[in-house]
Amino acid sequence: MRVFLTGASGHIASALIPEMIGAGHTVVGLVRSDQAAAKAESLGAEVHLGDLSDLDGLAAAAAKADGVVHLAFDHQRQSGGDLEGAVGADLAAVQTIGAALAGSGKPFVGTNATGGIALAGFQGVLTEDVSLAGGPRIDAENAVLALAGQDVRASVVRLPPAVHGNGGYGFVSGLIEIARAAGSAGYLGEGGNRWGATALEDASRAYRLALESARAGSRIHAVAEAGIAMRDIAETIGHRLGVPTAAVTAEDAATRFGFLTPFVSMDNPVSSRSTRETLGWAPSRPGLIAALESDPLLTPSPR
Ligand SMILES: NC(=O)c1ccc[n+]([C@@H]2O[C@H](COP(=O)([O-])OP(=O)(O)OC[C@H]3O[C@@H](n4cnc5c(N)ncnc54)[C@H](OP(=O)(O)O)[C@@H]3O)[C@@H](O)[C@H]2O)c1
């Protein structure tokens, strides 16, 4: 398949491009700078220069492809306080790609974050059949899945907060930076609230399987570890950085965790049973704690 991939210079793409090429697909990656182009090309992708806001360019690239995987999300805009802008740009992009694919029978794999569903009010173990009426990023998920009714083999991969590999840990990378700066690794309250996790290679395999064979309208949980207590994550970070681990009070949370505060507060356990059964997805890489424990770059900060 000739696959149009947005977010081709990002963390997930660093494993997904080799995964797709290894399976015989050709990847055309959306990039918005020469630096991003060099990154995607070094992994074997062709590039399409453009921005998520260039809707005509997105539509043209999607129409030329046999399938689309949408990873791009403006995290800089999110962490800078403009979540609404980042979410709006994402929704416009999926609507544009969807319109270009309507009636084609081609696959379109979108992306959502399990954490956003917890933050939108869902409580308990998130399963693939749970959908919410709306909310940040949930509107884009619903827009992608609605394309199943327009002859698009549309699916959405939901990722946990910690996708780890190639030197990155998703939101856990943010916790590591914060712990280095603060001189202690923090968690909120008792730290019993949980985040799911998945190794990058396993997450990439889930995307490829979705592209190749997901049923139209399916939600895919690329979540290998259902829920790791935040206290365990903090203790591992503290151990690796050589700093103490400490509970942070609710009053100090925003100062300590910044835009990550709602995520650090949430309990987000996730089941991936249906994904494993329907796609034959079998994650095999070491878990988050083992990855943190064995990362040679995680060393005590100089004092
Ligand atoms: N990694 C995780 O643990 C994790 C967890 C949950 C959900 N997710 C979701 O998975 C997807 C991929 O995540 P990631 O970790 O690969 O993200 P990432 O490393 O931050 O990469 C984001 C990608 O999107 C591109 N991008 C951002 N704004 C753009 C714009 N306006 N126009 C064109 N491209 C733009 C970036 O390009 P530049 O290189 O030019 O900035 C980059 O290629 C995202 O939707 C993310 O929210 C990831």
The ligand as an SDF file (V2000), in Angstrom:
LIG
                    3D

 48 52  0  0  0  0  0  0  0  0999 V2000
    3.8980    9.1540   22.4200 N   0  0  0  0  0  0  0  0  0  0  0  0
    2.9320    8.8820   23.2850 C   0  0  0  0  0  0  0  0  0  0  0  0
    3.1920    8.3450   24.3810 O   0  0  0  0  0  0  0  0  0  0  0  0
    1.4900    9.1870   22.9690 C   0  0  0  0  0  0  0  0  0  0  0  0
    0.5300    8.8940   23.9480 C   0  0  0  0  0  0  0  0  0  0  0  0
   -0.8090    9.1620   23.6910 C   0  0  0  0  0  0  0  0  0  0  0  0
   -1.1720    9.6910   22.4660 C   0  0  0  0  0  0  0  0  0  0  0  0
   -0.2120    9.9800   21.5420 N   0  0  0  0  0  0  0  0  0  0  0  0
   -0.6580   10.5350   20.2540 C   0  0  0  0  0  0  0  0  0  0  0  0
   -0.0220    9.8670   19.1710 O   0  0  0  0  0  0  0  0  0  0  0  0
    0.1970   10.7830   18.0940 C   0  0  0  0  0  0  0  0  0  0  0  0
    1.6650   10.7960   17.7420 C   0  0  0  0  0  0  0  0  0  0  0  0
    2.3890   11.1370   18.9110 O   0  0  0  0  0  0  0  0  0  0  0  0
    3.9670   11.3710   18.9330 P   0  0  0  0  0  0  0  0  0  0  0  0
    4.4000   10.9700   20.2970 O   0  0  0  0  0  0  0  0  0  0  0  0
    4.5900   10.7880   17.7390 O   0  0  0  0  0  0  0  0  0  0  0  0
    4.0040   12.9580   18.8640 O   0  0  0  0  0  0  0  0  0  0  0  0
    5.2600   13.9150   18.5970 P   0  0  0  0  0  0  0  0  0  0  0  0
    6.5360   13.1860   18.7970 O   0  0  0  0  0  0  0  0  0  0  0  0
    4.9960   15.1610   19.3780 O   0  0  0  0  0  0  0  0  0  0  0  0
    5.1380   14.2330   17.0580 O   0  0  0  0  0  0  0  0  0  0  0  0
    4.0960   15.0340   16.5840 C   0  0  0  0  0  0  0  0  0  0  0  0
    4.1900   15.0590   15.0720 C   0  0  0  0  0  0  0  0  0  0  0  0
    3.1440   15.9070   14.5830 O   0  0  0  0  0  0  0  0  0  0  0  0
    3.7630   16.8850   13.7350 C   0  0  0  0  0  0  0  0  0  0  0  0
    3.0010   18.1370   13.7960 N   0  0  0  0  0  0  0  0  0  0  0  0
    2.6660   18.8540   14.8850 C   0  0  0  0  0  0  0  0  0  0  0  0
    1.9860   19.9410   14.5190 N   0  0  0  0  0  0  0  0  0  0  0  0
    1.9160   19.9310   13.1600 C   0  0  0  0  0  0  0  0  0  0  0  0
    1.3560   20.7910   12.1980 C   0  0  0  0  0  0  0  0  0  0  0  0
    0.7150   21.9320   12.5560 N   0  0  0  0  0  0  0  0  0  0  0  0
    1.4580   20.4550   10.8970 N   0  0  0  0  0  0  0  0  0  0  0  0
    2.1040   19.3170   10.5100 C   0  0  0  0  0  0  0  0  0  0  0  0
    2.6560   18.4530   11.3820 N   0  0  0  0  0  0  0  0  0  0  0  0
    2.5660   18.7720   12.6940 C   0  0  0  0  0  0  0  0  0  0  0  0
    5.1590   17.0740   14.2950 C   0  0  0  0  0  0  0  0  0  0  0  0
    5.9780   17.6920   13.3330 O   0  0  0  0  0  0  0  0  0  0  0  0
    7.3100   18.5400   13.7720 P   0  0  0  0  0  0  0  0  0  0  0  0
    8.4010   17.5100   13.9040 O   0  0  0  0  0  0  0  0  0  0  0  0
    7.5250   19.4410   12.6290 O   0  0  0  0  0  0  0  0  0  0  0  0
    6.9910   19.2410   15.0560 O   0  0  0  0  0  0  0  0  0  0  0  0
    5.5180   15.6170   14.5520 C   0  0  0  0  0  0  0  0  0  0  0  0
    5.8360   14.9520   13.3600 O   0  0  0  0  0  0  0  0  0  0  0  0
   -0.3260   12.1250   18.5980 C   0  0  0  0  0  0  0  0  0  0  0  0
   -1.6560   12.2700   18.1960 O   0  0  0  0  0  0  0  0  0  0  0  0
   -0.2500   11.9770   20.1000 C   0  0  0  0  0  0  0  0  0  0  0  0
   -1.0970   12.8450   20.8080 O   0  0  0  0  0  0  0  0  0  0  0  0
    1.1010    9.7460   21.7660 C   0  0  0  0  0  0  0  0  0  0  0  0
  1  2  1  0
  2  3  2  0
  2  4  1  0
  4  5  1  0
  4 48  2  0
  5  6  2  0
  6  7  1  0
  7  8  2  0
  8  9  1  0
  8 48  1  0
  9 10  1  0
  9 46  1  0
 10 11  1  0
 11 12  1  0
 11 44  1  0
 12 13  1  0
 13 14  1  0
 14 15  2  0
 14 16  1  0
 14 17  1  0
 17 18  1  0
 18 19  2  0
 18 20  1  0
 18 21  1  0
 21 22  1  0
 22 23  1  0
 23 24  1  0
 23 42  1  0
 24 25  1  0
 25 26  1  0
 25 36  1  0
 26 27  1  0
 26 35  1  0
 27 28  2  0
 28 29  1  0
 29 30  1  0
 29 35  2  0
 30 31  1  0
 30 32  2  0
 32 33  1  0
 33 34  2  0
 34 35  1  0
 36 37  1  0
 36 42  1  0
 37 38  1  0
 38 39  2  0
 38 40  1  0
 38 41  1  0
 42 43  1  0
 44 45  1  0
 44 46  1  0
 46 47  1  0
M  CHG  2   8   1  16  -1
M  END
$$$$
